[in-house]
Amino acid sequence: MLVSLLRIRLRPYRALLAGVLVLQFVQVMASLYLPNLNANIIDAGVARGDTGYIWRAGALMLGVSVLQGVCTVAATWLAARSALGMGRDLRALIFRRVGDFSEREVSVFGAGSLITRTTNDVQQVQMLVLMGCTMLVTAPLLAVGGVVMAVTRAPSLSWLIAVAVPVLILVVGLTVRRMVPLFRAFQERLDSINRVLREQLTGIRVVRAFVRETAETERFERANRDITRVGERVGQLFVFLFPATILVLDVTMAGVIWFGGHQVEAGQVEVGTLVAFMTYLMQILMGIVMASFMTMMIPRAAVCAERISEVLATDATLVAPADAVSDFPRPGAVEMRDVAFTYPGAEEPVLTGISFTAAPGRTVAVVGSTGSGKTTLINLVPRLLEASDGQVLVGGTDVRRAEPEALWSQLGLVPQKPFLFAGTVASNLRLGREEATDAELWQALELAQARDFVTEMDGGLDAPIAQGGTNVSGGQRQRLAIARAIVRRPAVLVFDDSFSALDVATDARLRAALWPATEGITKIVVAQRVSTITGADLILVLDEGRLAARGTHEELLATSRTYREIVTSQLGSETAA
Protein backbone atom coordinates (compact mmCIF):
# COMPACT_ATOMS: atom_id res chain seq x y z
CA MET A 1 0.00 0.00 0.00
CA LEU A 2 2.81 2.38 0.93
CA VAL A 3 4.77 1.65 -2.25
CA SER A 4 1.79 2.15 -4.53
CA LEU A 5 0.83 5.38 -2.75
CA LEU A 6 4.33 6.81 -3.06
CA ARG A 7 4.70 5.67 -6.66
CA ILE A 8 1.55 7.51 -7.68
CA ARG A 9 1.88 10.62 -5.53
CA LEU A 10 5.58 11.22 -6.21
CA ARG A 11 5.15 10.99 -9.97
CA PRO A 12 4.94 14.80 -10.41
CA TYR A 13 8.26 15.16 -8.58
CA ARG A 14 10.32 12.68 -10.59
CA ALA A 15 12.66 15.39 -11.88
CA LEU A 16 13.41 16.64 -8.37
CA LEU A 17 13.93 13.10 -7.10
CA ALA A 18 16.29 12.36 -9.98
CA GLY A 19 18.28 15.42 -8.94
CA VAL A 20 18.36 14.11 -5.36
CA LEU A 21 19.74 10.76 -6.58
CA VAL A 22 22.48 12.38 -8.60
CA LEU A 23 23.51 14.75 -5.80
CA GLN A 24 23.41 11.99 -3.19
CA PHE A 25 25.57 9.78 -5.40
CA VAL A 26 28.15 12.54 -5.77
CA GLN A 27 28.04 13.20 -2.02
CA VAL A 28 28.60 9.52 -1.17
CA MET A 29 31.42 9.21 -3.66
CA ALA A 30 33.06 12.22 -2.04
CA SER A 31 32.56 10.68 1.41
CA LEU A 32 34.18 7.44 0.27
CA TYR A 33 37.09 9.27 -1.36
CA LEU A 34 37.98 11.40 1.67
CA PRO A 35 39.28 8.55 3.91
CA ASN A 36 41.48 7.37 1.05
CA LEU A 37 42.93 10.87 0.71
CA ASN A 38 43.46 11.02 4.46
CA ALA A 39 45.31 7.70 4.40
CA ASN A 40 47.57 8.90 1.59
CA ILE A 41 48.37 12.10 3.49
CA ILE A 42 49.38 10.04 6.52
CA ASP A 43 51.32 7.34 4.67
CA ALA A 44 52.85 9.33 1.80
CA GLY A 45 53.04 12.75 3.42
CA VAL A 46 53.32 12.69 7.20
CA ALA A 47 55.29 9.40 7.46
CA ARG A 48 57.81 10.54 4.82
CA GLY A 49 57.88 14.22 5.78
CA ASP A 50 56.73 15.34 2.31
CA THR A 51 55.21 18.77 3.06
CA GLY A 52 54.47 19.54 -0.57
CA TYR A 53 52.41 16.40 -0.92
CA ILE A 54 50.55 17.23 2.28
CA TRP A 55 49.61 20.66 0.88
CA ARG A 56 48.54 19.28 -2.49
CA ALA A 57 46.54 16.42 -1.01
CA GLY A 58 45.09 18.73 1.66
CA ALA A 59 43.89 21.21 -0.97
CA LEU A 60 42.26 18.38 -2.90
CA MET A 61 40.70 17.11 0.32
CA LEU A 62 39.31 20.58 1.03
CA GLY A 63 37.83 20.82 -2.48
CA VAL A 64 36.18 17.40 -2.15
CA SER A 65 34.77 18.40 1.25
CA VAL A 66 33.27 21.59 -0.21
CA LEU A 67 31.75 19.59 -3.07
CA GLN A 68 30.30 17.12 -0.56
CA GLY A 69 28.77 19.95 1.48
CA VAL A 70 27.22 21.65 -1.56
CA CYS A 71 25.72 18.37 -2.78
CA THR A 72 24.32 17.62 0.69
CA VAL A 73 22.61 21.00 0.96
CA ALA A 74 21.23 20.87 -2.58
CA ALA A 75 19.99 17.29 -2.18
CA THR A 76 18.27 18.14 1.12
CA TRP A 77 16.58 21.16 -0.48
CA LEU A 78 15.27 19.13 -3.40
CA ALA A 79 14.15 16.34 -1.06
CA ALA A 80 12.30 18.82 1.14
CA ARG A 81 10.52 20.33 -1.87
CA SER A 82 9.47 16.87 -3.07
CA ALA A 83 8.28 15.66 0.35
CA LEU A 84 6.44 18.85 1.27
CA GLY A 85 4.87 19.09 -2.17
CA MET A 86 3.65 15.51 -1.97
CA GLY A 87 2.25 16.17 1.53
CA ARG A 88 0.43 19.24 0.27
CA ASP A 89 -1.04 17.33 -2.67
CA LEU A 90 -2.05 14.40 -0.48
CA ARG A 91 -3.83 16.60 2.07
CA ALA A 92 -5.66 18.40 -0.74
CA LEU A 93 -6.66 15.08 -2.28
CA ILE A 94 -8.02 13.74 1.03
CA PHE A 95 -9.84 17.01 1.63
CA ARG A 96 -11.53 16.85 -1.77
CA ARG A 97 -12.46 13.21 -1.30
CA VAL A 98 -13.93 13.84 2.18
CA GLY A 99 -15.76 16.85 0.75
CA ASP A 100 -17.59 14.46 -1.58
CA PHE A 101 -18.57 12.12 1.25
CA SER A 102 -22.13 11.90 2.39
CA GLU A 103 -23.07 11.64 6.04
CA ARG A 104 -22.86 7.87 5.64
CA GLU A 105 -19.14 7.83 4.76
CA VAL A 106 -18.25 10.46 7.37
CA SER A 107 -19.97 8.44 10.09
CA VAL A 108 -18.11 5.28 9.03
CA PHE A 109 -14.68 6.85 9.57
CA GLY A 110 -15.58 9.39 12.23
CA ALA A 111 -14.67 13.07 12.10
CA GLY A 112 -11.74 12.64 14.52
CA SER A 113 -10.22 9.82 12.49
CA LEU A 114 -10.55 11.79 9.25
CA ILE A 115 -8.75 14.74 10.86
CA THR A 116 -5.96 12.45 12.08
CA ARG A 117 -5.60 10.86 8.65
CA THR A 118 -5.44 14.25 6.95
CA THR A 119 -2.84 15.67 9.33
CA ASN A 120 -0.80 13.18 11.37
CA ASP A 121 -0.91 10.29 8.89
CA VAL A 122 0.07 12.48 5.95
CA GLN A 123 2.87 13.97 8.02
CA GLN A 124 4.28 10.50 8.75
CA VAL A 125 4.34 9.61 5.05
CA GLN A 126 5.82 13.01 4.27
CA MET A 127 8.60 12.51 6.82
CA LEU A 128 9.34 9.10 5.36
CA VAL A 129 9.83 10.66 1.92
CA LEU A 130 12.04 13.40 3.31
CA MET A 131 14.20 11.06 5.37
CA GLY A 132 14.18 8.47 2.62
CA CYS A 133 15.59 10.96 0.13
CA THR A 134 18.34 11.95 2.54
CA MET A 135 19.07 8.60 4.15
CA LEU A 136 17.65 5.74 2.15
CA VAL A 137 19.82 6.63 -0.84
CA THR A 138 22.90 7.44 1.19
CA ALA A 139 22.79 4.43 3.50
CA PRO A 140 23.15 1.58 0.97
CA LEU A 141 25.72 3.49 -1.06
CA LEU A 142 27.78 4.15 2.05
CA ALA A 143 27.47 0.57 3.25
CA VAL A 144 28.32 -1.09 -0.07
CA GLY A 145 30.94 1.47 -1.06
CA GLY A 146 32.48 1.32 2.39
CA VAL A 147 32.78 -2.46 2.17
CA VAL A 148 34.49 -2.27 -1.24
CA MET A 149 36.91 0.44 -0.15
CA ALA A 150 37.68 -1.20 3.21
CA VAL A 151 38.38 -4.60 1.65
CA THR A 152 40.52 -2.93 -1.00
CA ARG A 153 42.61 -1.00 1.53
CA ALA A 154 42.99 -3.73 4.19
CA PRO A 155 41.93 -7.23 3.06
CA SER A 156 43.42 -8.80 6.17
CA LEU A 157 40.92 -6.99 8.42
CA SER A 158 37.82 -7.58 6.27
CA TRP A 159 36.69 -10.51 8.45
CA LEU A 160 35.70 -7.96 11.10
CA ILE A 161 33.15 -6.54 8.64
CA ALA A 162 31.79 -10.02 7.97
CA VAL A 163 31.14 -10.44 11.71
CA ALA A 164 29.87 -6.98 12.67
CA VAL A 165 27.44 -6.35 9.81
CA PRO A 166 25.27 -9.52 10.26
CA VAL A 167 25.13 -8.96 14.03
CA LEU A 168 23.96 -5.38 13.56
CA ILE A 169 21.39 -6.39 10.92
CA LEU A 170 20.06 -9.11 13.24
CA VAL A 171 19.64 -6.70 16.17
CA VAL A 172 17.90 -4.10 14.02
CA GLY A 173 15.68 -6.63 12.21
CA LEU A 174 14.33 -8.27 15.37
CA THR A 175 13.60 -4.90 16.94
CA VAL A 176 11.81 -3.48 13.92
CA ARG A 177 9.74 -6.66 13.54
CA ARG A 178 8.29 -6.08 17.01
CA MET A 179 7.62 -2.42 16.26
CA VAL A 180 5.30 -2.96 13.29
CA PRO A 181 2.14 -4.02 15.21
CA LEU A 182 2.86 -1.41 17.89
CA PHE A 183 2.83 1.42 15.34
CA ARG A 184 -0.55 0.24 14.05
CA ALA A 185 -1.93 0.10 17.59
CA PHE A 186 -0.52 3.57 18.32
CA GLN A 187 -2.40 5.15 15.39
CA GLU A 188 -5.61 3.44 16.50
CA ARG A 189 -5.13 4.75 20.05
CA LEU A 190 -4.46 8.21 18.61
CA ASP A 191 -7.78 8.05 16.76
CA SER A 192 -9.48 7.03 19.98
CA ILE A 193 -8.10 9.84 22.11
CA ASN A 194 -8.89 12.38 19.40
CA ARG A 195 -12.47 11.11 19.25
CA VAL A 196 -12.91 11.29 23.02
CA LEU A 197 -11.42 14.75 23.23
CA ARG A 198 -13.54 16.02 20.34
CA GLU A 199 -16.73 14.68 21.95
CA GLN A 200 -15.90 16.23 25.30
CA LEU A 201 -15.06 19.63 23.88
CA THR A 202 -18.16 19.65 21.67
CA GLY A 203 -20.45 18.45 24.45
CA ILE A 204 -18.89 20.40 27.34
CA ARG A 205 -22.23 21.96 28.24
CA VAL A 206 -23.93 18.60 28.45
CA VAL A 207 -21.09 17.22 30.54
CA ARG A 208 -21.41 20.06 33.04
CA ALA A 209 -25.20 20.05 33.02
CA PHE A 210 -25.29 16.39 34.00
CA VAL A 211 -22.29 16.67 36.37
CA ARG A 212 -20.30 14.15 34.32
CA GLU A 213 -16.92 15.80 34.72
CA THR A 214 -15.54 12.94 36.81
CA ALA A 215 -16.82 10.22 34.49
CA GLU A 216 -15.58 12.02 31.37
CA THR A 217 -12.22 12.64 33.03
CA GLU A 218 -11.92 8.93 33.71
CA ARG A 219 -12.89 8.13 30.09
CA PHE A 220 -10.18 10.48 28.82
CA GLU A 221 -7.67 9.03 31.27
CA ARG A 222 -8.40 5.52 30.01
CA ALA A 223 -7.79 6.61 26.42
CA ASN A 224 -4.69 8.49 27.53
CA ARG A 225 -3.37 5.46 29.42
CA ASP A 226 -3.95 3.21 26.40
CA ILE A 227 -1.91 5.39 24.06
CA THR A 228 0.72 5.90 26.76
CA ARG A 229 1.16 2.14 27.22
CA VAL A 230 1.68 1.60 23.50
CA GLY A 231 4.03 4.59 23.36
CA GLU A 232 6.03 3.19 26.28
CA ARG A 233 6.41 -0.17 24.53
CA VAL A 234 7.63 1.58 21.39
CA GLY A 235 9.97 3.70 23.51
CA GLN A 236 11.36 0.59 25.21
CA LEU A 237 12.29 -0.85 21.83
CA PHE A 238 13.97 2.42 20.89
CA VAL A 239 15.80 2.43 24.22
CA PHE A 240 17.05 -1.07 23.48
CA LEU A 241 17.91 -0.47 19.83
CA PHE A 242 20.22 2.51 20.06
CA PRO A 243 22.43 1.26 22.93
CA ALA A 244 22.63 -2.14 21.22
CA THR A 245 23.70 -0.45 17.98
CA ILE A 246 26.31 1.64 19.76
CA LEU A 247 27.58 -1.46 21.56
CA VAL A 248 28.12 -3.28 18.26
CA LEU A 249 29.91 -0.23 16.86
CA ASP A 250 32.16 0.15 19.90
CA VAL A 251 33.05 -3.55 20.05
CA THR A 252 33.83 -3.56 16.32
CA MET A 253 36.05 -0.47 16.58
CA ALA A 254 37.86 -1.97 19.55
CA GLY A 255 38.48 -5.12 17.50
CA VAL A 256 39.84 -3.06 14.60
CA ILE A 257 42.24 -1.20 16.89
CA TRP A 258 43.36 -4.41 18.60
CA PHE A 259 43.97 -6.55 15.53
CA GLY A 260 44.99 -3.61 13.32
CA GLY A 261 47.49 -2.45 15.90
CA HIS A 262 49.23 -5.84 15.86
CA GLN A 263 49.38 -5.76 12.05
CA VAL A 264 50.79 -2.22 12.08
CA GLU A 265 53.43 -3.41 14.55
CA ALA A 266 54.23 -6.34 12.28
CA GLY A 267 54.53 -4.03 9.26
CA GLN A 268 51.62 -5.70 7.46
CA VAL A 269 49.40 -2.57 7.46
CA GLU A 270 50.33 1.11 7.40
CA VAL A 271 48.95 3.57 9.93
CA GLY A 272 47.07 5.60 7.30
CA THR A 273 45.48 2.44 5.91
CA LEU A 274 44.31 1.46 9.42
CA VAL A 275 42.81 4.92 9.95
CA ALA A 276 41.07 4.71 6.56
CA PHE A 277 39.74 1.22 7.38
CA MET A 278 38.30 2.48 10.66
CA THR A 279 36.63 5.35 8.84
CA TYR A 280 35.19 3.02 6.21
CA LEU A 281 33.98 0.63 8.88
CA MET A 282 32.30 3.51 10.65
CA GLN A 283 30.65 4.53 7.38
CA ILE A 284 29.45 0.95 6.83
CA LEU A 285 27.95 0.66 10.28
CA MET A 286 26.47 4.19 10.15
CA GLY A 287 24.91 3.29 6.80
CA ILE A 288 23.28 0.30 8.48
CA VAL A 289 22.16 2.48 11.40
CA MET A 290 20.62 4.99 8.99
CA ALA A 291 18.94 2.16 7.14
CA SER A 292 17.63 0.82 10.44
CA PHE A 293 16.28 4.24 11.32
CA MET A 294 14.48 4.32 7.99
CA THR A 295 13.30 0.78 8.59
CA MET A 296 11.70 1.95 11.83
CA MET A 297 9.93 4.75 10.04
CA ILE A 298 8.65 2.52 7.25
CA PRO A 299 6.24 0.42 9.38
CA ARG A 300 4.62 3.50 10.89
CA ALA A 301 4.42 5.19 7.51
CA ALA A 302 3.01 1.97 6.03
CA VAL A 303 0.20 1.98 8.60
CA CYS A 304 -0.49 5.64 7.88
CA ALA A 305 -0.43 5.02 4.12
CA GLU A 306 -2.96 2.22 4.57
CA ARG A 307 -5.26 4.51 6.53
CA ILE A 308 -4.90 7.25 3.91
CA SER A 309 -5.57 4.79 1.10
CA GLU A 310 -8.75 3.63 2.88
CA VAL A 311 -10.11 7.17 2.63
CA LEU A 312 -8.99 7.62 -0.98
CA ALA A 313 -10.38 4.22 -1.98
CA THR A 314 -13.79 4.94 -0.45
CA ASP A 315 -16.16 6.00 -3.16
CA ALA A 316 -18.80 8.51 -2.25
CA THR A 317 -22.28 7.05 -2.46
CA LEU A 318 -23.63 10.31 -3.79
CA VAL A 319 -21.94 10.74 -7.15
CA ALA A 320 -23.04 12.55 -10.27
CA PRO A 321 -23.51 10.42 -13.41
CA ALA A 322 -21.31 10.94 -16.42
CA ASP A 323 -24.24 12.51 -18.28
CA ALA A 324 -25.26 14.79 -15.40
CA VAL A 325 -27.58 17.62 -16.37
CA SER A 326 -27.75 21.18 -15.11
CA ASP A 327 -31.08 22.02 -16.70
CA PHE A 328 -34.15 22.42 -14.47
CA PRO A 329 -37.20 22.95 -16.73
CA ARG A 330 -39.58 23.66 -13.82
CA PRO A 331 -37.69 25.98 -11.41
CA GLY A 332 -39.04 25.79 -7.90
CA ALA A 333 -40.96 22.54 -8.33
CA VAL A 334 -40.24 19.72 -5.87
CA GLU A 335 -41.72 16.26 -6.27
CA MET A 336 -41.33 12.86 -4.64
CA ARG A 337 -42.61 9.73 -6.32
CA ASP A 338 -43.09 6.68 -4.10
CA VAL A 339 -39.87 7.42 -2.21
CA ALA A 340 -38.40 5.04 0.34
CA PHE A 341 -35.23 5.27 2.39
CA THR A 342 -33.39 2.79 4.57
CA TYR A 343 -30.21 3.53 6.50
CA PRO A 344 -27.34 1.08 5.86
CA GLY A 345 -27.59 -1.88 8.20
CA ALA A 346 -31.10 -0.97 9.37
CA GLU A 347 -33.77 -3.65 9.31
CA GLU A 348 -36.69 -1.33 8.73
CA PRO A 349 -37.00 1.62 6.32
CA VAL A 350 -37.22 5.12 7.74
CA LEU A 351 -39.50 6.31 4.92
CA THR A 352 -41.90 4.30 2.79
CA GLY A 353 -44.13 5.28 -0.11
CA ILE A 354 -43.71 9.06 0.12
CA SER A 355 -45.31 10.94 -2.76
CA PHE A 356 -46.16 14.63 -3.03
CA THR A 357 -45.75 17.61 -5.31
CA ALA A 358 -44.74 21.12 -4.26
CA ALA A 359 -45.71 23.54 -7.02
CA PRO A 360 -43.43 26.53 -7.66
CA GLY A 361 -44.00 29.31 -5.16
CA ARG A 362 -46.03 27.12 -2.79
CA THR A 363 -45.38 26.33 0.87
CA VAL A 364 -45.27 22.68 1.92
CA ALA A 365 -45.06 21.83 5.60
CA VAL A 366 -43.99 18.52 7.12
CA VAL A 367 -45.17 17.58 10.60
CA GLY A 368 -45.08 14.44 12.64
CA SER A 369 -43.96 12.91 15.88
CA THR A 370 -40.31 12.55 16.85
CA GLY A 371 -38.65 9.84 14.77
CA SER A 372 -41.28 9.91 12.04
CA GLY A 373 -38.64 10.70 9.37
CA LYS A 374 -39.12 14.44 8.84
CA THR A 375 -35.41 15.37 8.72
CA THR A 376 -34.60 12.34 6.57
CA LEU A 377 -37.27 13.41 4.07
CA ILE A 378 -35.85 16.93 3.96
CA ASN A 379 -32.30 15.64 3.41
CA LEU A 380 -33.45 13.75 0.33
CA VAL A 381 -34.28 17.01 -1.48
CA PRO A 382 -30.68 18.39 -1.69
CA ARG A 383 -29.44 14.78 -2.04
CA LEU A 384 -27.59 14.81 1.25
CA LEU A 385 -29.07 11.32 1.43
CA GLU A 386 -30.05 9.22 -1.55
CA ALA A 387 -33.43 7.56 -1.76
CA SER A 388 -33.35 3.77 -1.59
CA ASP A 389 -36.32 3.60 -3.91
CA GLY A 390 -38.47 5.99 -5.91
CA GLN A 391 -37.63 9.38 -7.38
CA VAL A 392 -36.88 12.82 -5.96
CA LEU A 393 -37.25 15.63 -8.50
CA VAL A 394 -36.18 19.26 -8.14
CA GLY A 395 -37.11 21.66 -10.91
CA GLY A 396 -38.43 18.71 -12.92
CA THR A 397 -35.04 16.92 -12.87
CA ASP A 398 -34.25 13.73 -10.97
CA VAL A 399 -31.66 14.66 -8.32
CA ARG A 400 -29.68 11.51 -9.22
CA ARG A 401 -29.15 12.90 -12.74
CA ALA A 402 -28.50 16.48 -11.68
CA GLU A 403 -25.04 18.01 -11.55
CA PRO A 404 -24.50 18.55 -7.78
CA GLU A 405 -23.48 22.21 -7.89
CA ALA A 406 -26.32 23.03 -10.26
CA LEU A 407 -28.75 21.23 -7.95
CA TRP A 408 -27.53 23.01 -4.84
CA SER A 409 -27.71 26.36 -6.62
CA GLN A 410 -31.47 25.80 -6.78
CA LEU A 411 -31.74 25.30 -3.03
CA GLY A 412 -31.34 27.32 0.13
CA LEU A 413 -31.00 25.00 3.13
CA VAL A 414 -31.43 26.01 6.76
CA PRO A 415 -30.45 22.90 8.77
CA GLN A 416 -31.85 21.87 12.11
CA LYS A 417 -28.54 22.67 13.76
CA PRO A 418 -27.18 25.71 11.92
CA PHE A 419 -23.41 26.02 11.73
CA LEU A 420 -21.45 29.23 11.39
CA PHE A 421 -17.83 29.39 10.29
CA ALA A 422 -15.05 31.39 11.89
CA GLY A 423 -14.98 34.80 10.23
CA THR A 424 -17.42 37.69 10.22
CA VAL A 425 -21.16 38.10 9.89
CA ALA A 426 -20.67 39.17 6.27
CA SER A 427 -18.39 36.24 5.36
CA ASN A 428 -20.94 33.79 6.76
CA LEU A 429 -23.82 35.41 4.88
CA ARG A 430 -21.84 35.50 1.64
CA LEU A 431 -21.47 31.73 1.77
CA GLY A 432 -24.87 31.87 0.13
CA ARG A 433 -23.66 34.15 -2.67
CA GLU A 434 -20.19 35.66 -2.73
CA GLU A 435 -21.10 38.64 -4.91
CA ALA A 436 -23.91 39.83 -2.60
CA THR A 437 -23.72 43.53 -1.72
CA ASP A 438 -23.86 44.94 1.80
CA ALA A 439 -27.35 46.27 1.04
CA GLU A 440 -28.52 42.76 0.12
CA LEU A 441 -27.00 41.39 3.32
CA TRP A 442 -28.83 43.95 5.45
CA GLN A 443 -32.07 43.21 3.60
CA ALA A 444 -31.68 39.48 4.32
CA LEU A 445 -30.93 40.27 7.97
CA GLU A 446 -34.07 42.42 8.10
CA LEU A 447 -36.23 39.58 6.80
CA ALA A 448 -34.61 37.10 9.21
CA GLN A 449 -35.22 39.44 12.18
CA ALA A 450 -31.47 39.63 12.73
CA ARG A 451 -30.80 43.24 11.82
CA ASP A 452 -31.22 44.59 15.35
CA PHE A 453 -28.68 42.36 17.09
CA VAL A 454 -26.18 42.55 14.19
CA THR A 455 -26.37 46.37 14.34
CA GLU A 456 -25.59 46.22 18.07
CA MET A 457 -22.56 43.98 17.50
CA ASP A 458 -19.20 45.71 17.39
CA GLY A 459 -18.47 46.12 13.68
CA GLY A 460 -21.92 45.26 12.32
CA LEU A 461 -21.41 43.12 9.22
CA ASP A 462 -17.72 42.94 10.07
CA ALA A 463 -18.40 41.69 13.59
CA PRO A 464 -16.37 38.55 14.32
CA ILE A 465 -18.02 35.14 14.46
CA ALA A 466 -16.26 32.38 16.36
CA GLN A 467 -15.95 28.86 15.00
CA GLY A 468 -19.36 27.23 15.14
CA GLY A 469 -20.95 30.56 16.06
CA THR A 470 -20.24 30.02 19.75
CA ASN A 471 -20.14 33.77 20.45
CA VAL A 472 -23.82 34.22 19.50
CA SER A 473 -26.92 32.65 20.99
CA GLY A 474 -28.77 29.72 19.50
CA GLY A 475 -31.60 31.95 18.28
CA GLN A 476 -29.16 34.44 16.73
CA ARG A 477 -27.28 31.61 15.07
CA GLN A 478 -30.53 30.30 13.60
CA ARG A 479 -31.56 33.71 12.27
CA LEU A 480 -28.15 34.22 10.67
CA ALA A 481 -28.51 30.83 8.97
CA ILE A 482 -31.93 31.88 7.64
CA ALA A 483 -30.45 35.16 6.36
CA ARG A 484 -27.66 33.19 4.68
CA ALA A 485 -30.23 31.07 2.83
CA ILE A 486 -32.15 34.20 1.75
CA VAL A 487 -28.97 35.80 0.37
CA ARG A 488 -28.58 32.78 -1.91
CA ARG A 489 -31.78 33.70 -3.86
CA PRO A 490 -32.76 30.08 -4.37
CA ALA A 491 -35.74 28.68 -6.20
CA VAL A 492 -36.50 26.44 -3.21
CA LEU A 493 -36.06 27.26 0.48
CA VAL A 494 -35.78 24.26 2.81
CA PHE A 495 -36.29 24.82 6.54
CA ASP A 496 -35.50 21.85 8.77
CA ASP A 497 -37.13 22.83 12.04
CA SER A 498 -35.35 26.16 11.64
CA PHE A 499 -37.61 28.17 13.96
CA SER A 500 -37.35 26.00 17.07
CA ALA A 501 -34.79 28.25 18.81
CA LEU A 502 -36.94 31.36 18.35
CA ASP A 503 -39.51 32.61 20.80
CA VAL A 504 -43.10 32.74 19.65
CA ALA A 505 -43.10 36.51 19.04
CA THR A 506 -39.87 36.46 16.99
CA ASP A 507 -41.15 33.43 15.07
CA ALA A 508 -44.35 35.27 14.19
CA ARG A 509 -42.51 38.42 13.09
CA LEU A 510 -40.07 36.40 10.99
CA ARG A 511 -42.82 34.53 9.17
CA ALA A 512 -44.81 37.74 8.67
CA ALA A 513 -41.80 39.34 6.99
CA LEU A 514 -40.36 36.28 5.25
CA TRP A 515 -43.41 34.69 3.62
CA PRO A 516 -44.48 37.76 1.59
CA ALA A 517 -40.87 38.55 0.61
CA THR A 518 -40.38 35.02 -0.71
CA GLU A 519 -43.75 34.74 -2.44
CA GLY A 520 -42.33 33.32 -5.67
CA ILE A 521 -40.04 30.87 -3.88
CA THR A 522 -41.07 27.32 -3.02
CA LYS A 523 -40.77 26.66 0.71
CA ILE A 524 -40.53 23.26 2.36
CA VAL A 525 -40.81 23.58 6.12
CA VAL A 526 -40.30 20.97 8.83
CA ALA A 527 -41.90 22.33 11.96
CA GLN A 528 -42.60 21.29 15.52
CA ARG A 529 -44.92 24.23 16.14
CA VAL A 530 -48.24 23.89 14.38
CA SER A 531 -48.68 27.66 14.56
CA THR A 532 -45.76 27.98 12.17
CA ILE A 533 -47.42 26.11 9.33
CA THR A 534 -51.17 26.69 9.64
CA GLY A 535 -51.07 28.88 6.51
CA ALA A 536 -49.15 26.35 4.39
CA ASP A 537 -50.61 25.40 1.01
CA LEU A 538 -49.98 21.72 1.73
CA ILE A 539 -49.26 19.96 5.01
CA LEU A 540 -47.77 16.46 5.03
CA VAL A 541 -48.38 14.39 8.15
CA LEU A 542 -45.76 11.69 8.72
CA ASP A 543 -46.37 8.75 11.01
CA GLU A 544 -43.68 6.09 11.45
CA GLY A 545 -42.16 6.88 8.06
CA ARG A 546 -45.41 6.82 6.14
CA LEU A 547 -47.50 9.65 4.76
CA ALA A 548 -50.52 9.43 7.07
CA ALA A 549 -52.39 12.42 5.66
CA ARG A 550 -52.08 15.49 3.48
CA GLY A 551 -54.02 18.68 2.94
CA THR A 552 -54.46 22.17 4.31
CA HIS A 553 -54.76 22.97 7.98
CA GLU A 554 -58.55 23.03 7.86
CA GLU A 555 -58.79 19.85 5.79
CA LEU A 556 -56.51 17.92 8.11
CA LEU A 557 -58.40 19.05 11.20
CA ALA A 558 -61.49 17.51 9.66
CA THR A 559 -59.95 14.30 8.28
CA SER A 560 -56.74 13.40 10.15
CA ARG A 561 -56.81 12.08 13.70
CA THR A 562 -52.99 12.23 13.92
CA TYR A 563 -52.96 15.88 12.92
CA ARG A 564 -55.74 16.74 15.36
CA GLU A 565 -53.78 15.13 18.17
CA ILE A 566 -50.73 17.24 17.29
CA VAL A 567 -52.82 20.44 17.16
CA THR A 568 -54.63 19.59 20.38
CA SER A 569 -51.36 18.94 22.21
CA GLN A 570 -50.02 22.37 21.21
CA LEU A 571 -52.97 24.70 20.73
CA GLY A 572 -55.69 23.12 22.83
CA SER A 573 -58.88 21.26 22.12
CA GLU A 574 -60.82 24.39 21.18
CA THR A 575 -58.51 25.14 18.25
CA ALA A 576 -58.67 21.55 17.04
CA ALA A 577 -62.45 21.45 17.21
Stockholm file with secondary structure:
# STOCKHOLM 1.0

chainA/1-577         MLVSLLRIRLRPYRALLAGVLVLQFVQVMASLYLPNLNANIIDAGVARGDTGYIWRAGALMLGVSVLQGVCTVAATWLAARSALGMGRDLRALIFRRVGDFSEREVSVFGAGSLITRTTNDVQQVQMLVLMGCTMLVTAPLLAVGGVVMAVTRAPSLSWLIAVAVPVLILVVGLTVRRMVPLFRAFQERLDSINRVLREQLTGIRVVRAFVRETAETERFERANRDITRVGERVGQLFVFLFPATILVLDVTMAGVIWFGGHQVEAGQVEVGTLVAFMTYLMQILMGIVMASFMTMMIPRAAVCAERISEVLATDATLVAPADAVSDFPRPGAVEMRDVAFTYPGAEEPVLTGISFTAAPGRTVAVVGSTGSGKTTLINLVPRLLEASDGQVLVGGTDVRRAEPEALWSQLGLVPQKPFLFAGTVASNLRLGREEATDAELWQALELAQARDFVTEMDGGLDAPIAQGGTNVSGGQRQRLAIARAIVRRPAVLVFDDSFSALDVATDARLRAALWPATEGITKIVVAQRVSTITGADLILVLDEGRLAARGTHEELLATSRTYREIVTSQLGSETAA
#=GR chainA/1-577 SS CHHHHHHHHTGGGHHHHHHHHHHHHHHHHHHHHHHHHHHHIIIIIITTTCHHHHHHHHHHHHHHHHHHHHHHHHHHHHHHHHHHHHHHHHHHHHHHHHHTCCHHHHHHHCHHHHHHIIIIIHHHHHHHHHHIIIIITHHHHHHHHHHHHHHHHCGGGHHHHHHHHHHHHHHHHHHHHHHHHHHHHHHHHHHHHHHHHHHHHHTHHHHHHTTCHHHHHHHHHHHHHHHHHHHHHHHHHHHHHHHHHHHHHHHHHHHHHHHHHHHHHTTSSCHHHHHHHHHHHHHHHHHHHHHHHHHHHHHHHHHHHHHHHHHHHCCCSSCCCTTCBCCCSSTTCEEEEEEEECCTTCSSCSEEEEEEEECTTCEEEEEESTTSSHHHHHHHTTTSSCCSEEEEEETTEETTTBCHHHHHHTEEEECSSCCCCSEEHHHHHTTSCTTCCHHHHHHHHHHTTCHHHHHHSTTGGGCEECGGGTTSCHHHHHHHHHHHHHHTCCSEEEEESTTTTSCHHHHHHHHHHHHHHTTTSEEEEECSCGGGTTTCSEEEEEETTEEEEEECHHHHHHHCHHHHHHHHHHHCHHHHC
#=GC SS_cons         CHHHHHHHHTGGGHHHHHHHHHHHHHHHHHHHHHHHHHHHIIIIIITTTCHHHHHHHHHHHHHHHHHHHHHHHHHHHHHHHHHHHHHHHHHHHHHHHHHTCCHHHHHHHCHHHHHHIIIIIHHHHHHHHHHIIIIITHHHHHHHHHHHHHHHHCGGGHHHHHHHHHHHHHHHHHHHHHHHHHHHHHHHHHHHHHHHHHHHHHTHHHHHHTTCHHHHHHHHHHHHHHHHHHHHHHHHHHHHHHHHHHHHHHHHHHHHHHHHHHHHHTTSSCHHHHHHHHHHHHHHHHHHHHHHHHHHHHHHHHHHHHHHHHHHHCCCSSCCCTTCBCCCSSTTCEEEEEEEECCTTCSSCSEEEEEEEECTTCEEEEEESTTSSHHHHHHHTTTSSCCSEEEEEETTEETTTBCHHHHHHTEEEECSSCCCCSEEHHHHHTTSCTTCCHHHHHHHHHHTTCHHHHHHSTTGGGCEECGGGTTSCHHHHHHHHHHHHHHTCCSEEEEESTTTTSCHHHHHHHHHHHHHHTTTSEEEEECSCGGGTTTCSEEEEEETTEEEEEECHHHHHHHCHHHHHHHHHHHCHHHHC
//
